[in-house]
Amino acid sequence: MDTPIIHIEKLSHRYSVQWAVRDISLEIMHHGIYGLLGSNGAGKSTIMNIMCGVLKQTEGDIFIKGINTKTDPVEAKCHIGFLPQQPPLHLDLTVEEYLDYSARLRYIPHKEISKAISEVVERCGISHFKKRLIRNLSGGYQQRVGIAQAIIHNPDFVVLDEPTNGLDPNQIVEIRGLIKEIAQERTVILSTHILPEVQATCEYIYMVEKGKMVFSGTVDEFDNYILPTTIRVSLLANPSVEELKTIPGLLSAEHLGETDYRLQFADARNMVDEIIETCGVNNWRLSQVYLEKNSLDVVFAELSKK
C-alpha cells in the first residue's frame, strides 16, 4: 500500500485553556489542490502551523510521507514547503540573494543551489527580476517570490496560507495558474476563507469551524451539501403562477420575467419528470428546465452555523 503524502491523526491543540483545534483527522494520497476552508478564527492557521512544524501540537500525530513531524521534525520538513499569509521576504535582498538564502536554509547542497534557483525562478515567472530588490517588486511578484521559496527544495507537500490575499484581479488569476501548475507534481493545501478561491482552484475541500472538521469532500459534494429545492424553467406559453400550482409537490412559483419561472419544492432532485409531464398535459411549451444549486455562500453559512 502506498504511503500517504500526509496523514493527520486526532490532532488537537490548546492555547492556555482554550482548544483551538480538536480531533482533526485526514489523509491525502494524491497530488492536487486541497482547500482548507473556514471562517476567520476557525483554526486553519493553527492546523497549518502544526503541519509545517512552526507549532508543536498538544495532542495527536502528523505524518509527512510516513515521517512523524513530532519525533523527526527536520526530516519531515525536507518534504514540506510553506508560504505563510505574510511571506517571509527580506526586502533589502535581491530575488536571487533571497532564494540563495532560502536554499541554504533547506540544506540544499552548495553545488546544487544555482540550478535550484534557475529552475524555481523559471517556474514562478520571475527570472527577469532575479537581480531586482524584492522591495521594488509589485505585490503579485513578491507573492511569486514567496511561492518560489516554498518550492525551491522540490517538496512533496506545499502549504499556502491565503496566497492571493491583497492582490488585484489580474494578479489573482496569475497566481491561481501558478498554483495549478505546481499541483501537477505536488500536493498543495490552500487555506482560505474566500469561497471563489476554493471554487476556482481546489478539487477537494476540508472545512473547519470552531476547531473541528465539519466537512470533507469534493467541491461538487460541497455544492450539493444542502438539498436543492428550486428548479428553473422556461415556458413559452407564459402560464400564470396560479396555473402552475397543478404541478405535483410544488410549494411556490415565481415568475422571473418573460418566459422564465422559478419553482420550489421540498426536494427538487426528482421533480423534473413531474414538471415535464405536467407541462406536456397543459401545453405550456417547456423549452428549458434545470436544477438550481445552492451557492457556496449558502453552504458555507450552513456549515459554519452563521
C-alpha positions in Angstrom: 0.0 0.0 0.0 1.3 3.5 -0.9 2.4 5.8 1.9 0.1 8.8 2.3 1.6 12.1 1.4 0.0 13.5 4.6 -1.7 11.6 7.4 -3.2 13.5 10.4 -4.4 11.5 13.4 -6.6 13.1 16.1 -4.8 16.4 16.0 -5.7 18.8 18.9 -4.1 22.0 20.1 -4.8 24.2 23.1 -3.8 27.8 23.8 -3.9 28.1 27.6 -7.3 26.7 28.5 -8.9 27.2 25.1 -8.9 24.4 22.5 -8.2 25.9 19.0 -8.2 22.6 17.2 -9.9 19.4 18.4 -9.7 15.8 17.0 -8.8 16.7 13.4 -8.0 13.6 11.2 -7.4 13.4 7.5 -5.4 11.6 4.9 -4.2 12.7 1.4 -2.8 10.1 -1.0 -2.5 12.1 -4.3 -1.2 15.2 -5.9 -3.7 18.1 -6.5 -5.1 21.1 -4.7 -6.9 20.7 -1.4 -8.8 23.6 0.1 -8.6 24.2 3.9 -11.7 26.3 4.3 -13.1 28.1 7.3 -14.1 31.5 8.7 -11.6 33.7 10.5 -10.6 32.2 13.8 -11.8 28.7 12.8 -8.4 27.1 13.4 -7.0 27.0 9.9 -3.7 28.8 10.7 -3.2 26.6 13.8 -3.5 23.5 11.7 -1.2 24.8 9.0 1.4 25.9 11.5 1.4 22.5 13.2 1.6 20.7 9.8 4.7 22.8 8.9 6.4 22.4 12.2 6.0 26.0 13.3 3.9 25.0 16.3 4.0 21.8 18.4 0.6 20.2 18.9 -0.9 19.4 22.3 -2.2 16.0 21.1 -2.2 13.8 18.0 0.3 13.0 15.3 1.1 14.2 11.8 3.0 12.1 9.3 4.5 13.6 6.1 5.5 10.8 3.7 5.3 8.5 6.7 7.6 10.6 8.8 6.3 11.8 12.2 6.7 15.6 12.5 6.9 15.3 16.3 9.7 12.8 16.6 11.6 13.6 13.4 10.8 17.2 12.6 13.9 18.0 10.5 13.4 15.0 8.1 9.7 15.8 7.8 10.4 19.4 6.9 12.5 18.3 3.9 9.2 17.3 2.3 7.3 20.5 3.2 7.1 23.9 1.6 5.3 26.7 3.4 4.1 30.1 2.4 2.6 31.9 5.4 -0.1 34.6 4.9 2.7 37.2 5.3 5.5 35.9 3.0 8.8 35.8 5.0 10.6 38.1 2.5 13.8 40.0 3.1 13.0 43.2 1.2 16.6 44.5 1.0 17.8 41.4 -0.7 17.6 40.8 -4.5 15.4 37.9 -5.6 18.5 35.8 -6.3 20.1 36.6 -3.0 16.9 35.7 -1.1 16.4 32.4 -2.9 20.1 31.5 -2.3 19.4 32.2 1.4 16.2 30.1 1.3 18.1 27.2 -0.4 20.7 27.1 2.3 18.0 27.0 5.0 16.6 23.9 3.2 20.0 22.2 3.3 20.3 22.1 -0.5 23.9 21.1 -1.3 26.0 24.1 -2.3 26.8 22.9 -5.7 23.1 22.4 -6.5 21.9 25.8 -5.3 22.5 27.7 -8.6 20.5 25.0 -10.6 17.7 25.1 -8.0 17.4 28.8 -8.2 17.3 28.8 -12.0 14.6 26.2 -12.1 12.4 27.9 -9.5 12.6 31.4 -11.0 11.7 30.0 -14.4 8.8 28.0 -12.9 7.5 31.0 -11.0 7.9 33.5 -13.9 10.4 35.8 -12.0 13.7 35.0 -13.9 13.8 38.6 -15.4 13.6 40.0 -11.9 16.5 38.0 -10.4 18.7 41.0 -9.8 16.0 43.3 -8.5 15.5 44.2 -4.9 12.4 42.4 -3.5 11.1 45.7 -2.1 10.8 47.1 -5.6 8.6 44.3 -6.9 4.8 44.5 -7.1 2.6 42.6 -4.7 1.9 39.9 -7.2 5.6 39.3 -7.9 6.5 39.4 -4.2 3.9 36.6 -3.8 5.6 34.7 -6.6 8.9 35.0 -4.8 7.2 33.7 -1.7 5.9 30.7 -3.6 9.4 30.2 -5.1 11.0 29.9 -1.6 8.3 27.4 -0.7 9.2 25.0 -3.6 12.9 25.6 -4.1 13.8 22.3 -2.4 11.2 20.4 -4.5 9.0 19.3 -1.6 6.2 16.8 -2.0 3.8 18.8 0.1 3.2 22.6 -0.1 1.0 24.7 2.2 -0.2 28.1 1.0 -1.9 30.4 3.5 -4.2 32.9 1.7 -1.9 33.1 -1.3 -3.9 35.6 -3.2 -4.7 37.9 -0.3 -4.3 41.6 -1.2 -3.7 41.0 -4.9 -5.6 42.7 -7.8 -7.8 40.6 -10.1 -5.2 40.1 -12.8 -2.6 39.1 -10.2 -5.1 36.7 -8.6 -5.6 34.9 -11.9 -1.8 34.6 -12.5 -1.2 33.2 -9.0 -4.0 30.7 -9.4 -2.5 29.5 -12.7 0.9 29.1 -11.0 -0.6 27.1 -8.1 -2.3 24.8 -10.5 1.0 24.2 -12.3 2.7 23.4 -9.0 0.0 21.0 -8.0 0.6 18.8 -11.1 3.7 17.5 -9.4 2.9 18.1 -5.7 0.2 18.0 -3.1 -1.0 21.6 -2.3 -3.1 22.6 0.7 -4.5 26.1 0.1 -6.0 27.8 3.2 -8.6 30.5 2.6 -12.0 31.9 3.7 -12.7 33.3 0.2 -15.2 31.0 -1.5 -14.5 31.9 -5.1 -10.8 30.9 -4.4 -11.9 27.4 -3.5 -14.2 27.1 -6.5 -11.5 28.4 -8.9 -8.6 26.3 -7.7 -9.5 23.4 -5.4 -10.5 19.8 -6.2 -11.3 18.7 -2.6 -12.4 20.7 0.5 -11.7 20.3 4.2 -13.8 22.8 6.2 -13.1 23.5 9.9 -15.2 25.5 12.2 -14.5 26.2 15.9 -11.5 23.9 15.6 -13.5 20.9 14.4 -13.8 19.3 10.9 -17.3 19.9 9.7 -16.9 18.8 6.1 -14.6 16.8 3.9 -15.4 16.0 0.3 -15.1 17.1 -3.3 -16.1 20.6 -4.5 -19.2 19.0 -6.1 -20.2 17.3 -2.9 -19.7 20.7 -1.1 -22.0 22.3 -3.7 -24.7 19.7 -3.1 -24.3 19.5 0.7 -27.7 21.2 1.1 -30.6 19.6 -0.9 -31.5 21.7 -3.9 -35.1 23.0 -3.5 -35.6 25.1 -6.7 -35.9 24.4 -10.4 -35.7 27.0 -13.2 -38.0 26.5 -16.2 -38.7 28.4 -19.4 -42.3 28.1 -20.6 -43.1 29.7 -24.0 -46.8 29.6 -23.4 -46.4 32.0 -20.4 -48.8 30.3 -18.0 -49.9 32.2 -14.9 -48.4 31.4 -11.5 -51.8 30.2 -10.4 -51.9 27.7 -13.3 -48.5 26.2 -12.3 -50.0 25.0 -9.0 -51.2 21.9 -10.8 -47.6 20.6 -10.7 -47.4 17.8 -8.0 -45.4 18.7 -4.9 -45.0 22.4 -5.8 -44.5 24.7 -2.8 -44.3 28.0 -4.6 -43.8 29.5 -8.0 -42.2 32.8 -9.1 -42.4 34.5 -12.5 -39.0 35.9 -13.2 -39.9 37.8 -16.4 -40.6 36.9 -20.0 -40.8 33.0 -20.2 -38.7 32.2 -17.1 -40.0 30.8 -13.8 -38.6 29.5 -10.5 -40.4 26.5 -9.0 -39.8 25.5 -5.3 -40.1 22.0 -3.9 -39.2 20.3 -0.6 -36.6 18.3 -2.6 -36.2 19.3 -6.2 -33.9 16.5 -7.3 -36.6 14.1 -8.5 -39.2 16.6 -9.7 -38.0 17.2 -13.3 -40.1 14.3 -14.7 -43.2 15.6 -13.0 -42.7 19.0 -14.4 -42.1 17.7 -18.0 -45.3 15.6 -17.8 -47.5 18.4 -16.4 -46.1 20.9 -19.0 -47.0 18.4 -21.8 -50.5 17.9 -20.5 -51.1 21.7 -20.3 -49.2 22.5 -23.5 -47.0 25.1 -21.7 -44.3 24.5 -24.3 -41.4 23.8 -22.0 -38.1 24.9 -23.6 -35.7 24.7 -20.7 -35.5 23.0 -17.3 -32.6 22.8 -14.8 -31.9 22.3 -11.1 -30.6 25.3 -9.2 -27.7 24.5 -6.9 -27.2 26.3 -3.7 -24.4 28.9 -3.8 -21.1 28.2 -2.0 -22.1 31.1 0.4 -25.3 29.3 1.4 -23.4 26.0 2.1 -20.6 27.8 3.9 -23.2 29.6 6.1 -25.0 26.4 6.9 -21.8 24.5 7.8 -20.4 27.4 9.9 -23.8 28.0 11.5 -23.5 31.7 10.7 
